[in-house]
Amino acid sequence: MPIARRINQRRYHDLPKRVLPAATLAAPKPTARESARWFATLKLRQRRLASLKRDELRGVDDLVQPVTIEGCGPLYSLASDLPLLDLAIENPESKIKNSPPRLIAPLDPLIYDRRLTARLWNLDYTWEVYTPPAKRTRGYYALPVLVGHEFVGHVDPKADRENGRLRLVSRRTRRGHRVSPAVGELARFLGLK
């Protein structure tokens, strides 16, 4: 059911005929093929680089370009995204040295597909918010640290609202990589020191 209105954080749903425009309700229902193409295109737009099932590939074969990465199975990107990939591939070593560290959010498209993340970057990342404390390996809200095109570790930040500070509960990064610029950026975004 569509959302009719929101009040604060609460959503109120209603019948489609009372919420959606008449033109939307009168539009013909998409075929299964059209729906499959829409979902496959959405997957590629959200993730930018993805593995596709045979049926998904058939639906978007005119939009995609295969991307070959050593050690990975068949991957695809939208043909319109290839210039972005080419920029990332050109002279990657200089980009790593001059690239600032970035904290990657747990549901970021870059790491959303755990299997692909493990194959591409050898990063076995799990968002441990729902993991019992005794079984956590990185921390409650550990964020991967990306420098250039490599993941170099993680930090587990915690907002101390009473004192107006962002604390690091844990931090594990490869030697030689400073994370303070990225942590400072997160603190400023949260309005903390």
Short mmCIF file of the C-alpha atoms (twelve columns), coordinates in Angstrom:
data_MODEL
# 
_entry.id   MODEL 
# 
loop_
_atom_site.group_PDB 
_atom_site.id 
_atom_site.type_symbol 
_atom_site.label_atom_id 
_atom_site.label_alt_id 
_atom_site.label_comp_id 
_atom_site.label_asym_id 
_atom_site.label_seq_id 
_atom_site.Cartn_x 
_atom_site.Cartn_y 
_atom_site.Cartn_z 
_atom_site.pdbx_PDB_model_num 
ATOM 1   C CA . MET A 1   0.000  0.000   0.000   1 
ATOM 2   C CA . PRO A 2   1.281  3.474   -0.794  1 
ATOM 3   C CA . ILE A 3   2.168  5.981   1.894   1 
ATOM 4   C CA . ALA A 4   -0.549 8.620   2.145   1 
ATOM 5   C CA . ARG A 5   1.183  10.912  4.638   1 
ATOM 6   C CA . ARG A 6   3.821  11.071  7.334   1 
ATOM 7   C CA . ILE A 7   3.640  12.638  10.734  1 
ATOM 8   C CA . ASN A 8   7.025  12.777  12.446  1 
ATOM 9   C CA . GLN A 9   8.483  9.274   11.987  1 
ATOM 10  C CA . ARG A 10  5.150  7.526   11.493  1 
ATOM 11  C CA . ARG A 11  3.867  6.504   8.069   1 
ATOM 12  C CA . TYR A 12  0.165  6.301   7.256   1 
ATOM 13  C CA . HIS A 13  -0.873 4.056   4.374   1 
ATOM 14  C CA . ASP A 14  -4.025 4.190   2.302   1 
ATOM 15  C CA . LEU A 15  -5.597 2.502   -0.696  1 
ATOM 16  C CA . PRO A 16  -3.867 3.187   -4.028  1 
ATOM 17  C CA . LYS A 17  -7.032 4.685   -5.540  1 
ATOM 18  C CA . ARG A 18  -7.042 7.366   -2.827  1 
ATOM 19  C CA . VAL A 19  -3.334 8.213   -3.082  1 
ATOM 20  C CA . LEU A 20  -2.031 7.705   -6.607  1 
ATOM 21  C CA . PRO A 21  -2.822 10.010  -9.553  1 
ATOM 22  C CA . ALA A 22  -5.516 8.829   -11.970 1 
ATOM 23  C CA . ALA A 23  -2.975 8.600   -14.827 1 
ATOM 24  C CA . THR A 24  -0.856 6.167   -12.788 1 
ATOM 25  C CA . LEU A 25  -3.879 4.031   -11.946 1 
ATOM 26  C CA . ALA A 26  -4.988 3.999   -15.613 1 
ATOM 27  C CA . ALA A 27  -1.547 3.028   -16.951 1 
ATOM 28  C CA . PRO A 28  -1.295 -0.516  -18.301 1 
ATOM 29  C CA . LYS A 29  0.230  -3.074  -15.964 1 
ATOM 30  C CA . PRO A 30  3.850  -3.817  -16.974 1 
ATOM 31  C CA . THR A 31  4.588  -7.224  -18.412 1 
ATOM 32  C CA . ALA A 32  6.756  -9.686  -16.522 1 
ATOM 33  C CA . ARG A 33  9.581  -8.936  -18.963 1 
ATOM 34  C CA . GLU A 34  9.293  -5.162  -18.421 1 
ATOM 35  C CA . SER A 35  9.290  -5.650  -14.652 1 
ATOM 36  C CA . ALA A 36  12.343 -7.925  -14.814 1 
ATOM 37  C CA . ARG A 37  14.205 -5.341  -16.923 1 
ATOM 38  C CA . TRP A 38  13.284 -2.582  -14.475 1 
ATOM 39  C CA . PHE A 39  14.538 -4.605  -11.460 1 
ATOM 40  C CA . ALA A 40  17.812 -5.584  -13.178 1 
ATOM 41  C CA . THR A 41  18.445 -1.974  -14.226 1 
ATOM 42  C CA . LEU A 42  17.708 -0.790  -10.698 1 
ATOM 43  C CA . LYS A 43  20.188 -3.329  -9.301  1 
ATOM 44  C CA . LEU A 44  22.907 -2.040  -11.630 1 
ATOM 45  C CA . ARG A 45  22.142 1.604   -10.876 1 
ATOM 46  C CA . GLN A 46  22.282 0.991   -7.146  1 
ATOM 47  C CA . ARG A 47  25.405 -1.171  -7.075  1 
ATOM 48  C CA . ARG A 48  27.185 0.021   -10.244 1 
ATOM 49  C CA . LEU A 49  28.998 -3.316  -10.507 1 
ATOM 50  C CA . ALA A 50  27.043 -6.531  -10.038 1 
ATOM 51  C CA . SER A 51  26.789 -10.157 -10.957 1 
ATOM 52  C CA . LEU A 52  23.635 -10.909 -12.931 1 
ATOM 53  C CA . LYS A 53  21.654 -14.094 -13.301 1 
ATOM 54  C CA . ARG A 54  20.996 -15.344 -16.838 1 
ATOM 55  C CA . ASP A 55  17.419 -14.063 -16.813 1 
ATOM 56  C CA . GLU A 56  18.505 -10.644 -15.540 1 
ATOM 57  C CA . LEU A 57  21.216 -10.410 -18.191 1 
ATOM 58  C CA . ARG A 58  18.780 -11.265 -20.992 1 
ATOM 59  C CA . GLY A 59  16.571 -8.360  -19.912 1 
ATOM 60  C CA . VAL A 60  19.321 -5.726  -19.941 1 
ATOM 61  C CA . ASP A 61  21.891 -7.045  -22.419 1 
ATOM 62  C CA . ASP A 62  21.560 -3.855  -24.496 1 
ATOM 63  C CA . LEU A 63  22.425 -1.656  -21.468 1 
ATOM 64  C CA . VAL A 64  25.334 -3.521  -19.888 1 
ATOM 65  C CA . GLN A 65  28.982 -4.140  -20.491 1 
ATOM 66  C CA . PRO A 66  30.858 -7.130  -19.043 1 
ATOM 67  C CA . VAL A 67  33.673 -6.210  -16.663 1 
ATOM 68  C CA . THR A 68  36.519 -8.668  -16.161 1 
ATOM 69  C CA . ILE A 69  38.302 -8.663  -12.827 1 
ATOM 70  C CA . GLU A 70  40.834 -11.368 -12.058 1 
ATOM 71  C CA . GLY A 71  39.528 -13.867 -9.504  1 
ATOM 72  C CA . CYS A 72  35.885 -12.867 -9.908  1 
ATOM 73  C CA . GLY A 73  33.099 -14.428 -11.865 1 
ATOM 74  C CA . PRO A 74  31.266 -12.540 -14.594 1 
ATOM 75  C CA . LEU A 75  30.458 -8.979  -13.546 1 
ATOM 76  C CA . TYR A 76  28.489 -6.297  -15.336 1 
ATOM 77  C CA . SER A 77  28.076 -2.555  -15.207 1 
ATOM 78  C CA . LEU A 78  25.874 -0.193  -17.131 1 
ATOM 79  C CA . ALA A 79  27.677 0.826   -20.319 1 
ATOM 80  C CA . SER A 80  27.148 4.440   -19.258 1 
ATOM 81  C CA . ASP A 81  29.232 3.771   -16.106 1 
ATOM 82  C CA . LEU A 82  32.314 2.530   -17.961 1 
ATOM 83  C CA . PRO A 83  34.006 5.972   -17.995 1 
ATOM 84  C CA . LEU A 84  33.848 5.940   -14.167 1 
ATOM 85  C CA . LEU A 85  35.514 2.526   -14.052 1 
ATOM 86  C CA . ASP A 86  38.175 3.598   -16.541 1 
ATOM 87  C CA . LEU A 87  39.056 6.592   -14.344 1 
ATOM 88  C CA . ALA A 88  39.414 4.314   -11.321 1 
ATOM 89  C CA . ILE A 89  41.689 1.903   -13.200 1 
ATOM 90  C CA . GLU A 90  44.094 4.505   -14.664 1 
ATOM 91  C CA . ASN A 91  47.195 4.857   -12.482 1 
ATOM 92  C CA . PRO A 92  45.657 3.405   -9.292  1 
ATOM 93  C CA . GLU A 93  48.861 3.541   -7.203  1 
ATOM 94  C CA . SER A 94  49.114 7.340   -7.283  1 
ATOM 95  C CA . LYS A 95  45.441 7.595   -6.388  1 
ATOM 96  C CA . ILE A 96  45.936 5.456   -3.290  1 
ATOM 97  C CA . LYS A 97  48.814 7.563   -2.007  1 
ATOM 98  C CA . ASN A 98  46.973 10.860  -2.527  1 
ATOM 99  C CA . SER A 99  43.497 9.667   -1.676  1 
ATOM 100 C CA . PRO A 100 41.944 10.624  1.665   1 
ATOM 101 C CA . PRO A 101 40.467 7.848   3.813   1 
ATOM 102 C CA . ARG A 102 36.716 7.336   3.570   1 
ATOM 103 C CA . LEU A 103 34.405 5.624   6.042   1 
ATOM 104 C CA . ILE A 104 31.952 3.430   4.161   1 
ATOM 105 C CA . ALA A 105 28.422 3.131   5.543   1 
ATOM 106 C CA . PRO A 106 27.185 -0.410  6.307   1 
ATOM 107 C CA . LEU A 107 24.547 -0.370  3.557   1 
ATOM 108 C CA . ASP A 108 26.617 1.476   0.951   1 
ATOM 109 C CA . PRO A 109 26.227 -0.015  -2.544  1 
ATOM 110 C CA . LEU A 110 29.992 -0.575  -2.641  1 
ATOM 111 C CA . ILE A 111 29.774 -3.275  0.053   1 
ATOM 112 C CA . TYR A 112 26.102 -4.212  -0.140  1 
ATOM 113 C CA . ASP A 113 26.725 -7.522  -1.887  1 
ATOM 114 C CA . ARG A 114 28.892 -9.369  0.653   1 
ATOM 115 C CA . ARG A 115 29.980 -12.113 -1.758  1 
ATOM 116 C CA . LEU A 116 31.129 -9.605  -4.367  1 
ATOM 117 C CA . THR A 117 32.883 -7.516  -1.704  1 
ATOM 118 C CA . ALA A 118 34.759 -10.591 -0.498  1 
ATOM 119 C CA . ARG A 119 35.800 -11.542 -4.056  1 
ATOM 120 C CA . LEU A 120 36.845 -8.049  -5.152  1 
ATOM 121 C CA . TRP A 121 38.590 -6.781  -2.028  1 
ATOM 122 C CA . ASN A 122 39.070 -9.848  0.128   1 
ATOM 123 C CA . LEU A 123 36.913 -8.072  2.711   1 
ATOM 124 C CA . ASP A 124 34.613 -10.245 4.769   1 
ATOM 125 C CA . TYR A 125 32.420 -7.497  6.182   1 
ATOM 126 C CA . THR A 126 29.345 -8.000  8.326   1 
ATOM 127 C CA . TRP A 127 27.380 -5.159  9.868   1 
ATOM 128 C CA . GLU A 128 27.332 -6.357  13.472  1 
ATOM 129 C CA . VAL A 129 24.510 -4.243  14.878  1 
ATOM 130 C CA . TYR A 130 22.320 -7.345  15.084  1 
ATOM 131 C CA . THR A 131 25.110 -9.683  16.195  1 
ATOM 132 C CA . PRO A 132 25.152 -10.588 19.897  1 
ATOM 133 C CA . PRO A 133 27.978 -8.669  21.659  1 
ATOM 134 C CA . ALA A 134 29.950 -11.822 22.502  1 
ATOM 135 C CA . LYS A 135 30.080 -12.824 18.803  1 
ATOM 136 C CA . ARG A 136 31.129 -9.459  17.333  1 
ATOM 137 C CA . THR A 137 34.544 -9.334  15.705  1 
ATOM 138 C CA . ARG A 138 34.744 -5.664  14.665  1 
ATOM 139 C CA . GLY A 139 32.217 -3.856  16.820  1 
ATOM 140 C CA . TYR A 140 28.640 -2.695  17.049  1 
ATOM 141 C CA . TYR A 141 28.770 -0.135  14.245  1 
ATOM 142 C CA . ALA A 142 32.176 -0.782  12.674  1 
ATOM 143 C CA . LEU A 143 32.688 1.053   9.383   1 
ATOM 144 C CA . PRO A 144 35.162 -0.120  6.731   1 
ATOM 145 C CA . VAL A 145 37.905 2.364   5.812   1 
ATOM 146 C CA . LEU A 146 38.524 2.828   2.091   1 
ATOM 147 C CA . VAL A 147 41.674 4.475   0.780   1 
ATOM 148 C CA . GLY A 148 41.838 4.758   -2.990  1 
ATOM 149 C CA . HIS A 149 40.596 1.383   -4.191  1 
ATOM 150 C CA . GLU A 150 41.647 -0.634  -1.130  1 
ATOM 151 C CA . PHE A 151 39.991 -1.363  2.173   1 
ATOM 152 C CA . VAL A 152 42.639 -0.809  4.831   1 
ATOM 153 C CA . GLY A 153 40.737 -1.617  8.022   1 
ATOM 154 C CA . HIS A 154 37.786 -0.431  10.072  1 
ATOM 155 C CA . VAL A 155 36.763 1.886   12.888  1 
ATOM 156 C CA . ASP A 156 33.903 1.507   15.363  1 
ATOM 157 C CA . PRO A 157 32.663 5.022   16.208  1 
ATOM 158 C CA . LYS A 158 30.250 5.821   19.031  1 
ATOM 159 C CA . ALA A 159 28.516 9.153   19.561  1 
ATOM 160 C CA . ASP A 160 28.930 10.432  23.123  1 
ATOM 161 C CA . ARG A 161 26.101 12.982  22.986  1 
ATOM 162 C CA . GLU A 162 26.439 14.010  26.656  1 
ATOM 163 C CA . ASN A 163 30.002 15.243  26.124  1 
ATOM 164 C CA . GLY A 164 29.504 16.232  22.473  1 
ATOM 165 C CA . ARG A 165 32.256 13.938  21.215  1 
ATOM 166 C CA . LEU A 166 32.690 11.072  18.784  1 
ATOM 167 C CA . ARG A 167 34.660 8.266   20.408  1 
ATOM 168 C CA . LEU A 168 36.354 5.360   18.664  1 
ATOM 169 C CA . VAL A 169 35.485 2.136   20.478  1 
ATOM 170 C CA . SER A 170 37.908 0.219   18.281  1 
ATOM 171 C CA . ARG A 171 40.194 0.919   15.370  1 
ATOM 172 C CA . ARG A 172 42.143 -1.514  13.225  1 
ATOM 173 C CA . THR A 173 43.870 -0.232  10.119  1 
ATOM 174 C CA . ARG A 174 46.948 -1.169  8.168   1 
ATOM 175 C CA . ARG A 175 50.119 0.557   9.242   1 
ATOM 176 C CA . GLY A 176 50.677 3.912   7.598   1 
ATOM 177 C CA . HIS A 177 47.009 4.822   7.100   1 
ATOM 178 C CA . ARG A 178 45.574 7.677   9.139   1 
ATOM 179 C CA . VAL A 179 41.828 7.639   9.689   1 
ATOM 180 C CA . SER A 180 41.554 10.875  11.674  1 
ATOM 181 C CA . PRO A 181 40.456 12.975  8.640   1 
ATOM 182 C CA . ALA A 182 37.554 10.605  7.923   1 
ATOM 183 C CA . VAL A 183 36.590 10.343  11.595  1 
ATOM 184 C CA . GLY A 184 36.725 14.143  11.898  1 
ATOM 185 C CA . GLU A 185 34.452 14.466  8.879   1 
ATOM 186 C CA . LEU A 186 31.939 12.068  10.469  1 
ATOM 187 C CA . ALA A 187 32.094 13.967  13.776  1 
ATOM 188 C CA . ARG A 188 31.381 17.280  12.012  1 
ATOM 189 C CA . PHE A 189 28.477 15.694  10.127  1 
ATOM 190 C CA . LEU A 190 27.022 14.516  13.472  1 
ATOM 191 C CA . GLY A 191 27.666 17.884  15.131  1 
ATOM 192 C CA . LEU A 192 30.267 16.426  17.516  1 
ATOM 193 C CA . LYS A 193 33.935 17.059  18.293  1 
# 
